[in-house]
């Protein structure tokens, strides 16, 4: 089963500080369960969670959707479908 994943890394760590994983089959309903921390990070970056959900509905989309590196905040966000 495919899943939408949002990982937040801090200080160049190899292990994510926060990971959100949602099965694509329930992603629209589960969007209300997304941790506020993850939503805040996405909002701060100008990324609309609802747009990610819409993109994830396409069966053709797979792998990394976006990789954002905030050098001043020592943070990296990876949004993917796996």
Contact map, one row per residue, 1 for C-alpha under 8 A:
1110000000000000000000110000000000000000000000000000000000000000000000000000000000
1111000000000000000000110000000000000000000000000000000000000000000000000000000011
1111100000000000000011110000000000000000000000000000000000000000000000000000000011
0111110000000000000111110010000000000000000000000000000100000000000000000000001111
0011111000000000001111000000000000000000000000000000000000000000000000000000011111
0001111100000000001110000000000000000100000000000000000000000000000000000000111100
0000111110000001111100000000000000000000000000000000000000000000000000000000111000
0000011111000001111000000000000000000100000000000000000000000000000000000011110000
0000001111111111110000000000000000000000000000000000000000000000000000000011100000
0000000111111001100000000000000000000000000000000000000000000000000000000111000000
0000000011111000000000000000000000000000000000000000000000000000000000000110000000
0000000011111100000000000000000000000000000000000000000000000000000000000111000000
0000000011111111000000000000000000000000000000000000000000000000000000000000000000
0000000010011111000000000000000000000000000000000000000000000000000000000000000000
0000000010001111100000000000000000000000000000000000000000000000000000000000000000
0000001111001111111000000000000000000000000000000000000000000000000000000000000000
0000001111000011111000000000000000000000000000000000000000000000000000000000000000
0000001110000001111100000000000000000100000000000000000000000000000000000000000000
0000111100000001111110000000000000000000000000000000000000000000000000000000000000
0001111000000000011111000000000001100100000000000000000000000000000000000000000000
0011110000000000001111100000000000000000000000000000000000000000000000000000000000
0011100000000000000111110110010000000000000000000000000000000000000000000000000000
1111000000000000000011111110000000000000000000000000000000000000000000000000000000
1111000000000000000001111110000000000000000000000000000110000000000000000000000000
0000000000000000000000111110000000000000000000000000000000000000000000000000000000
0000000000000000000001111111110000000000000000000000000000000000000000000000000000
0001000000000000000001111111111000000000000000000000100000000000000000000000000000
0000000000000000000000000111111100000000000000000000100000000000000000000000000000
0000000000000000000000000111111100000000000000000000000000000000000000000000000000
0000000000000000000001000111111111000000000000000000000000000000000000000000000000
0000000000000000000000000011111111000000000000001000100000000000000000000000000000
0000000000000000000000000001111111000000000000000000000000000000000000000000000000
0000000000000000000000000000011111100000000000000000000000000000000000000000000000
0000000000000000000100000000011111110110000000000000000000000000000000000000000000
0000000000000000000100000000000011111110000000000000000000000000000000000000000000
0000000000000000000000000000000001111111000000000000000000000000000000000000000000
0000000000000000000000000000000000111111100000000000000000000000000000000000000000
0000010100000000010100000000000001111111110000000000000000000000000000000000000000
0000000000000000000000000000000001111111111000001000000000000000000000000000000000
0000000000000000000000000000000000011111111100000000000000000000000000000000000000
0000000000000000000000000000000000001111111110000000000000000000000000000000000000
0000000000000000000000000000000000000111111111111000000000000000000000000000000000
0000000000000000000000000000000000000011111111110000000000000000000000000000000000
0000000000000000000000000000000000000001111111100000000000000000000000000000000000
0000000000000000000000000000000000000000111111100000000000000000000000000000000000
0000000000000000000000000000000000000000011111110000000000000000000000000000000000
0000000000000000000000000000000000000000011111111010000000000000000000000000000000
0000000000000000000000000000000000000000011001111111000000000000000000000000000000
0000000000000000000000000000001000000010010000111111100000000000000000000000000000
0000000000000000000000000000000000000000000000011111110000000000000000000000000000
0000000000000000000000000000000000000000000000111111111000000000000000000000000000
0000000000000000000000000000000000000000000000011111111100000000000000000000000000
0000000000000000000000000011001000000000000000001111111110000000000000000000000000
0000000000000000000000000000000000000000000000000111111111000000000000000000000000
0000000000000000000000000000000000000000000000000011111111001000000000000000000000
0001000000000000000000010000000000000000000000000001111111101000000000000000000010
0000000000000000000000010000000000000000000000000000111111100000000000000000000000
0000000000000000000000000000000000000000000000000000011111111000000000000000000000
0000000000000000000000000000000000000000000000000000000111111100000000000000000000
0000000000000000000000000000000000000000000000000000000001111100000000000000000000
0000000000000000000000000000000000000000000000000000001101111110000000000000000010
0000000000000000000000000000000000000000000000000000000000111111100000000000000111
0000000000000000000000000000000000000000000000000000000000001111100000000000000111
0000000000000000000000000000000000000000000000000000000000000111111000000000011110
0000000000000000000000000000000000000000000000000000000000000111111000000000011110
0000000000000000000000000000000000000000000000000000000000000001111100000000111100
0000000000000000000000000000000000000000000000000000000000000001111110000001111000
0000000000000000000000000000000000000000000000000000000000000000011111000001110000
0000000000000000000000000000000000000000000000000000000000000000001111100111100000
0000000000000000000000000000000000000000000000000000000000000000000111111111000000
0000000000000000000000000000000000000000000000000000000000000000000011111110000000
0000000000000000000000000000000000000000000000000000000000000000000001111110000000
0000000000000000000000000000000000000000000000000000000000000000000001111110000000
0000000001110000000000000000000000000000000000000000000000000000000011111111000000
0000000111110000000000000000000000000000000000000000000000000000000011111111100000
0000000111010000000000000000000000000000000000000000000000000000001111000111110000
0000011110000000000000000000000000000000000000000000000000000000011110000011111000
0000111100000000000000000000000000000000000000000000000000000001111100000001111100
0001111000000000000000000000000000000000000000000000000000000001111000000000111110
0001110000000000000000000000000000000000000000000000000000000111110000000000011111
0111100000000000000000000000000000000000000000000000000100001111100000000000001111
0111100000000000000000000000000000000000000000000000000000000110000000000000000111
